[in-house]
Amino acid sequence: MYAGLGWMLMWAFYKENLSKPIRVFLFLSIPVWGILMEVMQLFMHQGRSFSWLDILANLVGAIIGVLVYRWMVFRVMGE
């Protein structure tokens, strides 16, 4: 899921030509969202549990999405 979010975010950066501070803020929002979801699970007690590994998996997924997008743009599309 986070790989897809990372890919879509990079595509939005490319299409909108956003400034660097905005791009950094938006990219950081993906891992922050994953962390917030884990923290909410810690306090909900609805059969869900907090896990550092889930946070790490979300971050790795987002990074993979960004790397796949960059590979597609620079290698496949030749830009």
Biopython code that builds the backbone (N, CA, C, O; Angstrom):
import numpy as np
from Bio.PDB.StructureBuilder import StructureBuilder

atoms = [
    (1, "MET", "N", (0.822, -1.185, 0.000)),
    (1, "MET", "CA", (0.000, 0.000, 0.000)),
    (1, "MET", "C", (0.875, 1.261, 0.000)),
    (1, "MET", "O", (0.622, 2.193, -0.763)),
    (2, "TYR", "N", (1.891, 1.285, 0.849)),
    (2, "TYR", "CA", (2.721, 2.481, 0.935)),
    (2, "TYR", "C", (3.623, 2.644, -0.280)),
    (2, "TYR", "O", (4.008, 3.762, -0.621)),
    (3, "ALA", "N", (3.964, 1.537, -0.937)),
    (3, "ALA", "CA", (4.714, 1.641, -2.190)),
    (3, "ALA", "C", (3.850, 2.360, -3.232)),
    (3, "ALA", "O", (4.345, 3.203, -3.980)),
    (4, "GLY", "N", (2.569, 2.025, -3.276)),
    (4, "GLY", "CA", (1.653, 2.702, -4.196)),
    (4, "GLY", "C", (1.493, 4.173, -3.858)),
    (4, "GLY", "O", (1.451, 5.018, -4.753)),
    (5, "LEU", "N", (1.403, 4.482, -2.581)),
    (5, "LEU", "CA", (1.296, 5.888, -2.171)),
    (5, "LEU", "C", (2.551, 6.670, -2.538)),
    (5, "LEU", "O", (2.467, 7.804, -3.009)),
    (6, "GLY", "N", (3.717, 6.058, -2.321)),
    (6, "GLY", "CA", (4.962, 6.719, -2.687)),
    (6, "GLY", "C", (5.045, 6.974, -4.184)),
    (6, "GLY", "O", (5.476, 8.043, -4.617)),
    (7, "TRP", "N", (4.626, 5.980, -4.978)),
    (7, "TRP", "CA", (4.653, 6.123, -6.433)),
    (7, "TRP", "C", (3.714, 7.244, -6.878)),
    (7, "TRP", "O", (4.091, 8.088, -7.691)),
    (8, "MET", "N", (2.496, 7.250, -6.347)),
    (8, "MET", "CA", (1.532, 8.288, -6.733)),
    (8, "MET", "C", (1.999, 9.678, -6.318)),
    (8, "MET", "O", (1.781, 10.650, -7.040)),
    (9, "LEU", "N", (2.636, 9.773, -5.166)),
    (9, "LEU", "CA", (3.141, 11.059, -4.707)),
    (9, "LEU", "C", (4.230, 11.578, -5.633)),
    (9, "LEU", "O", (4.254, 12.764, -5.959)),
    (10, "MET", "N", (5.132, 10.698, -6.060)),
    (10, "MET", "CA", (6.184, 11.114, -6.991)),
    (10, "MET", "C", (5.580, 11.550, -8.330)),
    (10, "MET", "O", (6.054, 12.507, -8.941)),
    (11, "TRP", "N", (4.556, 10.865, -8.779)),
    (11, "TRP", "CA", (3.891, 11.234, -10.027)),
    (11, "TRP", "C", (3.264, 12.622, -9.895)),
    (11, "TRP", "O", (3.312, 13.423, -10.829)),
    (12, "ALA", "N", (2.677, 12.899, -8.730)),
    (12, "ALA", "CA", (2.100, 14.228, -8.488)),
    (12, "ALA", "C", (3.188, 15.295, -8.494)),
    (12, "ALA", "O", (2.978, 16.386, -9.026)),
    (13, "PHE", "N", (4.346, 14.997, -7.912)),
    (13, "PHE", "CA", (5.463, 15.953, -7.943)),
    (13, "PHE", "C", (5.845, 16.272, -9.373)),
    (13, "PHE", "O", (6.056, 17.433, -9.725)),
    (14, "TYR", "N", (5.933, 15.239, -10.197)),
    (14, "TYR", "CA", (6.345, 15.404, -11.587)),
    (14, "TYR", "C", (5.323, 16.245, -12.356)),
    (14, "TYR", "O", (5.696, 17.144, -13.110)),
    (15, "LYS", "N", (4.060, 15.958, -12.168)),
    (15, "LYS", "CA", (2.996, 16.650, -12.912)),
    (15, "LYS", "C", (2.806, 18.090, -12.451)),
    (15, "LYS", "O", (2.522, 18.962, -13.272)),
    (16, "GLU", "N", (2.956, 18.358, -11.171)),
    (16, "GLU", "CA", (2.672, 19.680, -10.620)),
    (16, "GLU", "C", (3.899, 20.575, -10.533)),
    (16, "GLU", "O", (3.774, 21.784, -10.333)),
    (17, "ASN", "N", (5.094, 19.986, -10.684)),
    (17, "ASN", "CA", (6.341, 20.746, -10.608)),
    (17, "ASN", "C", (6.414, 21.548, -9.300)),
    (17, "ASN", "O", (6.625, 22.761, -9.311)),
    (18, "LEU", "N", (6.237, 20.853, -8.189)),
    (18, "LEU", "CA", (6.208, 21.495, -6.871)),
    (18, "LEU", "C", (7.609, 21.894, -6.418)),
    (18, "LEU", "O", (8.599, 21.313, -6.862)),
    (19, "SER", "N", (7.688, 22.873, -5.547)),
    (19, "SER", "CA", (8.980, 23.306, -5.007)),
    (19, "SER", "C", (9.524, 22.241, -4.056)),
    (19, "SER", "O", (8.773, 21.413, -3.541)),
    (20, "LYS", "N", (10.830, 22.271, -3.832)),
    (20, "LYS", "CA", (11.478, 21.244, -3.020)),
    (20, "LYS", "C", (10.932, 21.157, -1.598)),
    (20, "LYS", "O", (10.690, 20.042, -1.135)),
    (21, "PRO", "N", (10.718, 22.275, -0.863)),
    (21, "PRO", "CA", (10.178, 22.132, 0.502)),
    (21, "PRO", "C", (8.811, 21.455, 0.536)),
    (21, "PRO", "O", (8.522, 20.690, 1.456)),
    (22, "ILE", "N", (7.990, 21.723, -0.435)),
    (22, "ILE", "CA", (6.665, 21.086, -0.470)),
    (22, "ILE", "C", (6.817, 19.602, -0.746)),
    (22, "ILE", "O", (6.115, 18.786, -0.148)),
    (23, "ARG", "N", (7.732, 19.237, -1.650)),
    (23, "ARG", "CA", (7.951, 17.821, -1.960)),
    (23, "ARG", "C", (8.450, 17.072, -0.731)),
    (23, "ARG", "O", (7.992, 15.963, -0.456)),
    (24, "VAL", "N", (9.374, 17.657, 0.005)),
    (24, "VAL", "CA", (9.904, 17.004, 1.207)),
    (24, "VAL", "C", (8.793, 16.829, 2.236)),
    (24, "VAL", "O", (8.672, 15.761, 2.836)),
    (25, "PHE", "N", (7.987, 17.854, 2.444)),
    (25, "PHE", "CA", (6.882, 17.777, 3.399)),
    (25, "PHE", "C", (5.902, 16.678, 2.995)),
    (25, "PHE", "O", (5.487, 15.879, 3.835)),
    (26, "LEU", "N", (5.535, 16.633, 1.732)),
    (26, "LEU", "CA", (4.571, 15.627, 1.291)),
    (26, "LEU", "C", (5.148, 14.226, 1.376)),
    (26, "LEU", "O", (4.449, 13.289, 1.761)),
    (27, "PHE", "N", (6.438, 14.070, 1.014)),
    (27, "PHE", "CA", (7.034, 12.739, 1.112)),
    (27, "PHE", "C", (7.075, 12.267, 2.561)),
    (27, "PHE", "O", (6.826, 11.094, 2.836)),
    (28, "LEU", "N", (7.382, 13.156, 3.475)),
    (28, "LEU", "CA", (7.428, 12.781, 4.893)),
    (28, "LEU", "C", (6.041, 12.461, 5.445)),
    (28, "LEU", "O", (5.922, 11.765, 6.454)),
    (29, "SER", "N", (5.000, 12.958, 4.799)),
    (29, "SER", "CA", (3.648, 12.701, 5.284)),
    (29, "SER", "C", (3.273, 11.224, 5.161)),
    (29, "SER", "O", (2.442, 10.744, 5.932)),
    (30, "ILE", "N", (3.858, 10.501, 4.224)),
    (30, "ILE", "CA", (3.532, 9.079, 4.081)),
    (30, "ILE", "C", (3.985, 8.286, 5.305)),
    (30, "ILE", "O", (3.169, 7.585, 5.904)),
    (31, "PRO", "N", (5.285, 8.373, 5.703)),
    (31, "PRO", "CA", (5.682, 7.631, 6.915)),
    (31, "PRO", "C", (4.983, 8.139, 8.174)),
    (31, "PRO", "O", (4.674, 7.351, 9.068)),
    (32, "VAL", "N", (4.734, 9.432, 8.255)),
    (32, "VAL", "CA", (4.048, 9.980, 9.429)),
    (32, "VAL", "C", (2.646, 9.386, 9.533)),
    (32, "VAL", "O", (2.191, 9.073, 10.634)),
    (33, "TRP", "N", (1.958, 9.227, 8.408)),
    (33, "TRP", "CA", (0.628, 8.614, 8.408)),
    (33, "TRP", "C", (0.714, 7.178, 8.931)),
    (33, "TRP", "O", (-0.117, 6.755, 9.735)),
    (34, "GLY", "N", (1.713, 6.437, 8.474)),
    (34, "GLY", "CA", (1.890, 5.068, 8.947)),
    (34, "GLY", "C", (2.154, 5.008, 10.442)),
    (34, "GLY", "O", (1.639, 4.129, 11.133)),
    (35, "ILE", "N", (2.950, 5.935, 10.940)),
    (35, "ILE", "CA", (3.239, 5.983, 12.376)),
    (35, "ILE", "C", (1.980, 6.328, 13.160)),
    (35, "ILE", "O", (1.710, 5.721, 14.196)),
    (36, "LEU", "N", (1.211, 7.292, 12.677)),
    (36, "LEU", "CA", (-0.037, 7.657, 13.368)),
    (36, "LEU", "C", (-1.016, 6.492, 13.416)),
    (36, "LEU", "O", (-1.693, 6.293, 14.425)),
    (37, "MET", "N", (-1.096, 5.723, 12.336)),
    (37, "MET", "CA", (-1.995, 4.563, 12.332)),
    (37, "MET", "C", (-1.560, 3.546, 13.385)),
    (37, "MET", "O", (-2.399, 2.951, 14.061)),
    (38, "GLU", "N", (-0.258, 3.348, 13.522)),
    (38, "GLU", "CA", (0.235, 2.412, 14.533)),
    (38, "GLU", "C", (-0.035, 2.926, 15.947)),
    (38, "GLU", "O", (-0.420, 2.149, 16.821)),
    (39, "VAL", "N", (0.158, 4.203, 16.179)),
    (39, "VAL", "CA", (-0.100, 4.781, 17.501)),
    (39, "VAL", "C", (-1.583, 4.668, 17.839)),
    (39, "VAL", "O", (-1.932, 4.357, 18.978)),
    (40, "MET", "N", (-2.457, 4.916, 16.869)),
    (40, "MET", "CA", (-3.898, 4.766, 17.122)),
    (40, "MET", "C", (-4.229, 3.323, 17.475)),
    (40, "MET", "O", (-5.074, 3.078, 18.336)),
    (41, "GLN", "N", (-3.579, 2.369, 16.826)),
    (41, "GLN", "CA", (-3.820, 0.959, 17.153)),
    (41, "GLN", "C", (-3.391, 0.630, 18.578)),
    (41, "GLN", "O", (-3.990, -0.223, 19.234)),
    (42, "LEU", "N", (-2.350, 1.312, 19.051)),
    (42, "LEU", "CA", (-1.876, 1.093, 20.417)),
    (42, "LEU", "C", (-2.960, 1.442, 21.442)),
    (42, "LEU", "O", (-3.078, 0.771, 22.468)),
    (43, "PHE", "N", (-3.743, 2.477, 21.175)),
    (43, "PHE", "CA", (-4.737, 2.956, 22.134)),
    (43, "PHE", "C", (-6.159, 2.464, 21.870)),
    (43, "PHE", "O", (-7.028, 2.656, 22.720)),
    (44, "MET", "N", (-6.423, 1.843, 20.735)),
    (44, "MET", "CA", (-7.794, 1.440, 20.396)),
    (44, "MET", "C", (-8.239, 0.174, 21.100)),
    (44, "MET", "O", (-9.395, 0.088, 21.515)),
    (45, "HIS", "N", (-7.374, -0.805, 21.250)),
    (45, "HIS", "CA", (-7.705, -2.075, 21.902)),
    (45, "HIS", "C", (-8.873, -2.777, 21.209)),
    (45, "HIS", "O", (-9.746, -3.331, 21.877)),
    (46, "GLN", "N", (-8.893, -2.758, 19.908)),
    (46, "GLN", "CA", (-9.953, -3.414, 19.144)),
    (46, "GLN", "C", (-9.396, -4.630, 18.386)),
    (46, "GLN", "O", (-9.786, -4.881, 17.246)),
    (47, "GLY", "N", (-8.507, -5.364, 19.006)),
    (47, "GLY", "CA", (-7.911, -6.519, 18.360)),
    (47, "GLY", "C", (-6.724, -6.154, 17.478)),
    (47, "GLY", "O", (-6.185, -7.013, 16.780)),
    (48, "ARG", "N", (-6.318, -4.905, 17.504)),
    (48, "ARG", "CA", (-5.160, -4.439, 16.743)),
    (48, "ARG", "C", (-4.023, -4.166, 17.712)),
    (48, "ARG", "O", (-4.250, -3.929, 18.898)),
    (49, "SER", "N", (-2.809, -4.199, 17.206)),
    (49, "SER", "CA", (-1.681, -3.943, 18.109)),
    (49, "SER", "C", (-0.615, -3.092, 17.427)),
    (49, "SER", "O", (-0.481, -3.094, 16.203)),
    (50, "PHE", "N", (0.130, -2.374, 18.242)),
    (50, "PHE", "CA", (1.226, -1.531, 17.786)),
    (50, "PHE", "C", (2.411, -2.413, 17.423)),
    (50, "PHE", "O", (2.695, -3.392, 18.114)),
    (51, "SER", "N", (3.107, -2.068, 16.333)),
    (51, "SER", "CA", (4.281, -2.843, 15.953)),
    (51, "SER", "C", (5.306, -1.945, 15.268)),
    (51, "SER", "O", (4.995, -1.242, 14.306)),
    (52, "TRP", "N", (6.528, -1.981, 15.780)),
    (52, "TRP", "CA", (7.610, -1.229, 15.142)),
    (52, "TRP", "C", (7.899, -1.785, 13.758)),
    (52, "TRP", "O", (8.295, -1.042, 12.860)),
    (53, "LEU", "N", (7.706, -3.078, 13.580)),
    (53, "LEU", "CA", (7.951, -3.692, 12.275)),
    (53, "LEU", "C", (6.964, -3.187, 11.227)),
    (53, "LEU", "O", (7.323, -3.054, 10.057)),
    (54, "ASP", "N", (5.742, -2.908, 11.626)),
    (54, "ASP", "CA", (4.770, -2.330, 10.693)),
    (54, "ASP", "C", (5.202, -0.934, 10.252)),
    (54, "ASP", "O", (5.063, -0.577, 9.082)),
    (55, "ILE", "N", (5.721, -0.156, 11.182)),
    (55, "ILE", "CA", (6.211, 1.179, 10.842)),
    (55, "ILE", "C", (7.368, 1.065, 9.858)),
    (55, "ILE", "O", (7.433, 1.803, 8.875)),
    (56, "LEU", "N", (8.273, 0.142, 10.124)),
    (56, "LEU", "CA", (9.405, -0.074, 9.226)),
    (56, "LEU", "C", (8.927, -0.545, 7.850)),
    (56, "LEU", "O", (9.443, -0.092, 6.828)),
    (57, "ALA", "N", (7.959, -1.440, 7.818)),
    (57, "ALA", "CA", (7.426, -1.924, 6.546)),
    (57, "ALA", "C", (6.764, -0.787, 5.761)),
    (57, "ALA", "O", (6.910, -0.720, 4.541)),
    (58, "ASN", "N", (6.049, 0.093, 6.434)),
    (58, "ASN", "CA", (5.426, 1.237, 5.762)),
    (58, "ASN", "C", (6.485, 2.148, 5.149)),
    (58, "ASN", "O", (6.340, 2.601, 4.014)),
    (59, "LEU", "N", (7.536, 2.409, 5.894)),
    (59, "LEU", "CA", (8.611, 3.267, 5.411)),
    (59, "LEU", "C", (9.328, 2.634, 4.220)),
    (59, "LEU", "O", (9.588, 3.302, 3.219)),
    (60, "VAL", "N", (9.641, 1.359, 4.329)),
    (60, "VAL", "CA", (10.311, 0.661, 3.230)),
    (60, "VAL", "C", (9.417, 0.632, 1.993)),
    (60, "VAL", "O", (9.904, 0.805, 0.875)),
    (61, "GLY", "N", (8.134, 0.420, 2.178)),
    (61, "GLY", "CA", (7.198, 0.429, 1.050)),
    (61, "GLY", "C", (7.166, 1.771, 0.354)),
    (61, "GLY", "O", (7.169, 1.831, -0.875)),
    (62, "ALA", "N", (7.136, 2.843, 1.113)),
    (62, "ALA", "CA", (7.132, 4.185, 0.523)),
    (62, "ALA", "C", (8.415, 4.439, -0.253)),
    (62, "ALA", "O", (8.378, 5.012, -1.342)),
    (63, "ILE", "N", (9.537, 4.022, 0.291)),
    (63, "ILE", "CA", (10.814, 4.208, -0.390)),
    (63, "ILE", "C", (10.863, 3.377, -1.674)),
    (63, "ILE", "O", (11.361, 3.852, -2.695)),
    (64, "ILE", "N", (10.359, 2.164, -1.638)),
    (64, "ILE", "CA", (10.324, 1.327, -2.838)),
    (64, "ILE", "C", (9.467, 1.978, -3.917)),
    (64, "ILE", "O", (9.841, 1.979, -5.090)),
    (65, "GLY", "N", (8.324, 2.529, -3.530)),
    (65, "GLY", "CA", (7.475, 3.211, -4.508)),
    (65, "GLY", "C", (8.183, 4.377, -5.168)),
    (65, "GLY", "O", (8.071, 4.566, -6.379)),
    (66, "VAL", "N", (8.909, 5.161, -4.389)),
    (66, "VAL", "CA", (9.656, 6.299, -4.927)),
    (66, "VAL", "C", (10.758, 5.813, -5.860)),
    (66, "VAL", "O", (10.947, 6.369, -6.942)),
    (67, "LEU", "N", (11.486, 4.780, -5.449)),
    (67, "LEU", "CA", (12.573, 4.270, -6.277)),
    (67, "LEU", "C", (12.069, 3.667, -7.586)),
    (67, "LEU", "O", (12.691, 3.853, -8.632)),
    (68, "VAL", "N", (10.964, 2.957, -7.536)),
    (68, "VAL", "CA", (10.385, 2.392, -8.765)),
    (68, "VAL", "C", (9.949, 3.512, -9.698)),
    (68, "VAL", "O", (10.172, 3.429, -10.906)),
    (69, "TYR", "N", (9.338, 4.545, -9.164)),
    (69, "TYR", "CA", (8.921, 5.668, -10.000)),
    (69, "TYR", "C", (10.127, 6.332, -10.647)),
    (69, "TYR", "O", (10.126, 6.599, -11.849)),
    (70, "ARG", "N", (11.160, 6.599, -9.845)),
    (70, "ARG", "CA", (12.363, 7.245, -10.388)),
    (70, "ARG", "C", (13.005, 6.374, -11.466)),
    (70, "ARG", "O", (13.477, 6.895, -12.476)),
    (71, "TRP", "N", (13.029, 5.065, -11.267)),
    (71, "TRP", "CA", (13.564, 4.160, -12.261)),
    (71, "TRP", "C", (12.748, 4.239, -13.538)),
    (71, "TRP", "O", (13.307, 4.281, -14.634)),
    (72, "MET", "N", (11.420, 4.260, -13.402)),
    (72, "MET", "CA", (10.552, 4.322, -14.585)),
    (72, "MET", "C", (10.766, 5.621, -15.356)),
    (72, "MET", "O", (10.854, 5.603, -16.584)),
    (73, "VAL", "N", (10.849, 6.726, -14.662)),
    (73, "VAL", "CA", (10.984, 8.021, -15.324)),
    (73, "VAL", "C", (12.343, 8.156, -16.001)),
    (73, "VAL", "O", (12.416, 8.565, -17.160)),
    (74, "PHE", "N", (13.412, 7.821, -15.302)),
    (74, "PHE", "CA", (14.744, 8.079, -15.815)),
    (74, "PHE", "C", (15.298, 6.983, -16.723)),
    (74, "PHE", "O", (16.124, 7.265, -17.591)),
    (75, "ARG", "N", (14.856, 5.744, -16.538)),
    (75, "ARG", "CA", (15.378, 4.642, -17.359)),
    (75, "ARG", "C", (14.429, 4.274, -18.484)),
    (75, "ARG", "O", (14.846, 4.165, -19.637)),
    (76, "VAL", "N", (13.186, 4.086, -18.168)),
    (76, "VAL", "CA", (12.227, 3.606, -19.152)),
    (76, "VAL", "C", (11.744, 4.730, -20.053)),
    (76, "VAL", "O", (11.686, 4.563, -21.271)),
    (77, "MET", "N", (11.396, 5.878, -19.470)),
    (77, "MET", "CA", (10.858, 6.985, -20.244)),
    (77, "MET", "C", (11.958, 7.883, -20.788)),
    (77, "MET", "O", (11.709, 8.687, -21.686)),
    (78, "GLY", "N", (13.169, 7.760, -20.260)),
    (78, "GLY", "CA", (14.302, 8.507, -20.770)),
    (78, "GLY", "C", (14.296, 9.999, -20.460)),
    (78, "GLY", "O", (14.848, 10.785, -21.230)),
    (79, "GLU", "N", (13.694, 10.402, -19.364)),
    (79, "GLU", "CA", (13.671, 11.833, -19.010)),
    (79, "GLU", "C", (14.712, 12.150, -17.990)),
    (79, "GLU", "O", (14.839, 13.302, -17.574)),
]
sb = StructureBuilder()
sb.init_structure("model")
sb.init_model(0)
sb.init_chain("A")
sb.init_seg("    ")
for serial, (resi, resn, name, xyz) in enumerate(atoms, 1):
    if name == "N":
        sb.init_residue(resn, " ", resi, " ")
    sb.init_atom(name, np.array(xyz, "f"), 0.0, 1.0, " ", f" {name:<3s}", serial, name[0])
structure = sb.get_structure()
